[in-house]
Every structure is written in structure tokens, then in C-alpha cells.
Amino acid sequence: QVQLVESGGDSVQAGGSLRLSCAASGYTYSSYSMGWFRQAPGKEREGVAGVDSAGSTSYADSVKGRFTIAKDSAKNTLSLKMNSLKPEETAMYYCAAENGPSYGGNMLSPGRYDYWGQGTQVTVSS
């Protein structure tokens, strides 16, 4: 059974940094596409960052230059380093994974992914 478990969410001041992690079990995703999404109350889930089977990355325009997505194949984990956080980025952050290799395309589309974690809360105060 595939399980994705996020961690690292916390409450921080605006301008602060956090590093989210996603641990995968029952699934070796080293060559599969994965992504980070977030959802604030009353809003749709939005793609934040993705990485495909070739290691190519994609970021939402709002986070480019501040967020970094990375896979650690040895540890079977996915991370998201977030710098210069803003209050409007307060949301539940989710890790997602595909059930197979893929290359390019829209890595920020929720419909692309087959597995989802339960989320980790990030709260940014002003």
C-alpha cells in the first residue's frame, strides 16, 4: 500500500523559512513525477512545485526563486524548501506522486497525480 506522509509544517513569521518533507512507503518513486500542492480554506488546491522523472522541475510563478523542490532517492523522500514566506501562503501543503514515469507536461496539475498525502499545515503570520 502506497503511503505519503508529509512533515515540517509549522507557524513562522513573514520572511521566514521552512523545509517540508514527504516520506514514501510502499512505493519507490525515484523515477516518478512528484509534486507539492497547497490549499487554503475556501480556495482550490494549487500546484506549487513539481519534478518529473527526468529531474526537470516546475514552479508556480508566485514561488519561483523562493521555493526549491528536491528528491532524495536514497531516502525515498521529497522535500520543499520555502524561503521568504508570505502570509498569503498560509495553507495545508500536500505531497503527491504519480503511479509511473512521466516527462514534461504540466507538473502543477492535481489531476496528474495518483497518490496524495494527508498534508502538513503551514501558517505564516505578518
Secondary structure, DSSP 8 states (H G I E B T S, - for coil): --EEEEE---EEETT--EEEEEEEES---TTS-EEEEEE-TTS--EEEEEE-TTS-EEE-TTTTTTEEEEEETTTTEEEEEE-S--GGG-EEEEEEE-SS---SS-TT-GGG-SEE---EEEEEE-
